[in-house]
Amino acid sequence: MRIRFAFILLLALSASPAMAANGICRGFNFENALTSIGLYEITDVGRTRFVKGWTKEGPHCPSLDPNCRQPSFLIEGDKVVVNEIDGDFACANYVNNKGVNLANWLPLKSLARTSMEPRWEGRWKTYDGSASLEIIAQGSRLIVNGNAQYDSGTTVNTGDFVGEGDPMMSEMSFGYDGGRIMRHDDAARSGNCAVRLRQLGPYIAVLDNGACGGLNVSFNGLYRRQ
């Protein structure tokens, strides 16, 4: 019985946002595992303000101390991606399709975890437009076209991939090698482009292995439907 309980507890923890150790919130990033992030919704009426993380000037943050509050806020019904928990606060990332990207702490008491049926189809992009996805249905499968660029000011490096997945699943992964779709793990081992995606309501979270384009080109990040 104890073994079974421990196994269930391990499953629950592995599907939950990680525990933060340093009070610093960077939002969803390349160090996260897609299985460790979650979709949450603001439940408080009125404005829910973001809270600063730890700094030398504010080592007691995050907390509800007025000195920790930030001007930026969300309202009831807004959805965020949570990747870490620190006590009574969640490291939350909010992105919209108007170029807003907010990442900092929110009170856990103002949030409720939620889930939505996967809806992949459409055009998606990162908050700054540096990477985009076009996902279309083709028979019983989804075809994913990704494009990204990095502008250094003197040169523009680009990257792209094509992949496919199951529209009924909330996650997909694949590899890409110059026109050939591969298994994710095979692509990663051979140094080719390898991509993982997770559909979270209004967001798609993407992680790549850094081999999907030219220098500094990355598909990592949260995408919003356009």
N, C-alpha and C positions, 0 to 999 in steps of 0.2 A: 504493500500500500504506500509506504514511504517512497519507494522508487518511482511509482506511478505519479505521485504528487510532485516529486522533484522534476520529473520529465515535463509535466504540464506547466510548472512554474518556469522552467527553462524556455519552453516555447513562448510563453507570454512575454518574458523579458526580451527574447530575441526579436519580437515583432513590435517592440516599443522604442521610442526615442531614447538615445543613450543618456547616461547621467553625466552632466558637465562637471569638470573638476576645477576649473579656474575662474568661473564667473564671467567668461568672455563668450559673447555670442557673435558668430560670423554668418549665421544663416546656413542654408543648404550649400554644401561645398564638396570638393572632390574627395575629402577624407571620409565622407559619410557612406554608409551602405544603404542601398535603396530599401532594404527590408527594415531598416531602423528608423525610418521617417514616417510621419503620420499626418493626416489631414485633420485639422481642427477648425471649429467655427466659433466666432465671438458670440457669446450668449448674453452679455450685459446690455441693458438698455442705455442709450447715450454713448458717450465717448469712452473708449478704453485706450489709455495712453501707453505707449511703449516706455520701457524703463531701461536706463543705462546699466551697463555691466560694470564689472570691477575696473577701477582706475586708481592710480596713486592718490588722486584727489578725492575719490569716492570709494574707499575700500569696502564700505558696507553695502554697496550696490551689487546685485539688484535687490531692491527692497521697496516698500511702499512709502519710504521717506520722500517728501515733496522734492528734495534736492536730487533725487534719482529720476524723477519724471522727465520725459522728453516731450517736445511740442507735437510730434507726430502721433496720430491716433487712428484707430479703426472703429467701426460701428457694428451694431448687431447684425449678424448674418454674414459679415466678411469672413473669408476662409483663408487660412494660413497653413504653411507646411512647417511642422515642428520637428527639429532634429536632435534637440537635447533638452533635458530637464535638470534644473538646479533648485532643489528644495521646492518652494512654492511658485517657481517661475519657469516658463517654457521659452526656449530660444525659437523664435518664430520668424518666418520669412513670408512677406506679402509682396506680390508682384501684380501690377495691372498692365493692360495693353496700351497705356498712355505714357509709359516710360518710368513709372514709379517702382522703386525697389527698396523696400524697408526690411531691415533685419535687426532685431534686438529682442529684449526680454518682454514677455507679457505675463500678467498674473494667471496662474493656472485656474484660479477660481472663476475667471472670466471666459474660460474656454471649455468646449466639449468636443471630445473626439467624434468624428463622423466618418462615414464612408459613402461612396457613390458608385453606381454601376459605371464601368469603363466606357468612355465615349472618346474614341481616338480620332475619328475622322475630322479633317479640317486643316487650316493653316495655323501654325503656332510660331511664336518667336520669343527670344529673350527680351528682357526689359529694354536693353540698349540696341536691339536689332542686329547684333553681331552674328547671331546664329538663328536659323529658322528650320522648321519642319513642315513638310506637306505630306499628309497621310490620307490615302484614298483606299476605298474598298475595291478588291479585285477578286471576284468570286467569293469564296469563303475565307479569304485571307486579307490582310492589310499590307499595303505597300508604303514604306516610309522613305521619303527623300529628304536628306539633310544637307544643308549648306551653311558654311561659316566662313568668316574672314577675320583677319587681324591686320589693321592698318598701323604701321609704325611711323607714318608721317613721310617716309621716303619710299617705302614699298608696301604692297598689299599682298599678304599671303592668304591662300584660300584652302578650303577643304570641303569634301563632300562624301556622302555615302548613300547607299541604297540597301534597305533591309526589308524583312517581312515578319509578320506576327499574326497571332490569333486575336480577333476582335473581342472575344469573350474573356480574355485574360487581362489582368491589370498590369502585368509586367511582360516585357519582351526583351530578348537579347539576340545579337547576331554579330557577325563580322563581315568585313567588306575588303575586297582586294581588287581594285581597278576594274570594276564591272562584274565581279563574281561575289555573290553572297555566300558567306561561310558560317560555320558554327562559331559562336562567340569564343569558346575556349581554344579552338584551333587557331583562330585569328590572333588571339592574345599571345599564344605560344610562339607563333611564327613572326611576331612583330608587325602584324597588319592591324588595320583599324578594327577595334572591338567596342561595341556600344551596348549599354543597358538603358532601358527606359521604364518608367513607372507612371501610370496614369492615376492622377489624384484630383478628381473633380475638375476644377478650372485650370489645373496645372498638369504639365508633364515634367517629371524630373529626369534628367539625363546625366549619365556618367560615361565618359570615354576613357581610353587608355593612353591618350596623348599621341596616337599614331594615325589620326584621321585627317591630317592636312599638313600644311607647311609650318614653319617655326611660329610658336605661340598661338596657333589656331586651336581652339577648344570648343567642344559642344557641351561642356559641363554647365549645368545650371537649371533654373526653373523657366519653363515656357508657358505663355498664356495664349489661349485661342484668340485669333484675330477676327 
